[in-house]
Amino acid sequence: MKRIGLLTSGGDAPGMNAAIRAVVRTAIYYGMEVYGIERGYAGLIEDRMEKMEMRTVSDIVHRGGTKLRTARCLEMLTKEGQEQAVATLRRRGIEGLVVIGGDGSFRGAKCLTENYGIPTIGIPGTIDNDLEYTDYTLGFDTAVNTCIEVINKLRDTMNSHERISVVQVMGRHCGDIALYAGITSGAEIIVVPEIPYKMEDVISRIKRSREGGKHSNIIVIAEGVMSAEEFTKQLQSLTKYSVRATNIGHIQRGGSPSMADRMLAAQFGNKAVRLLKDGIGNRVVGIRNNQIIDMDIIEAVSMEKRFNYELYETLQMISL
Ligand code: ATP
């Protein structure tokens, strides 16, 4: 394979730039050309791309966001859109495509592979960590670290006023950001889509912690359940404690990627190009048990994400 395309799609995630760099430089190492496609599948349909060189990807390893920019593109869901995307690839002589994004982006890649025979490799780039086939997605670690920083600050002020802080984190339908941020920041309670909550249990846990000598409480709520504001309203009407809502919002999508995310980016990007170089497509890369793996894209997108109940129980035991 002599010429490949590269795009970032769906929600941006810290580490995407580091992955772009790894893809471009590995490809150049193997004598391949890389075309960087702007704004995800939209740029592919509209034929917006530029050849990337060693220096095009200088000075981005430490930056959040994505140099190629990203977009959600509804046209890619239609046959016409997909045909236009394929026509662009054929016209440009691009033989394989690396897609950095979440499960939606992988579905786009799968469709190019299945219906049009374009070899594609997916790199999991999403803060949500909602893909079952990989232990971690790119951006998750940095996003959780950002949440921890915010929660640390909230704890200071909540302690002083003896308040309860309800902190909303991202993750769409997946509770992993709430789970990991909760357990590593000492939150007493997490509320996630995977586990139905009862307000009376929340209140009795808060009471127990106060009786045990705590002066404040942190409740981390995943956006897939409800907003922090709504939860705060419900809780405030049932308790004498003062409750405050904070939505961390898009802050958790930005920022310089952590070591863990930069390392994943280097390995994922490198692996993706090595696969294409060997003529292997229709795969996604990931990490499992600390090993970089690749897997059939169709199999990967059909796996249902499982929640880590053991970690949840750990939090219940140690955070009171
Ligand atoms: P994140 O998890 O961060 O939101 P994502 O990749 O899951 O990332 P989506 O908005 O679901 O984000 O998908 C990104 C893009 O992938 C869509 O805008 C669309 O262009 C393409 N896409 C999604 N689903 C399909 C599909 N079934 N067929 C073709 N293309 C798709």
Residues whose N, C-alpha, C, O or C-beta is under 5 A from the ligand:
A	BS01	ATP	S9 G10 G11 Y41 A71 R72 C73 L74 M76 L77 G101 G102 D103 G104 S105 R107 G108 C111 G125 T126
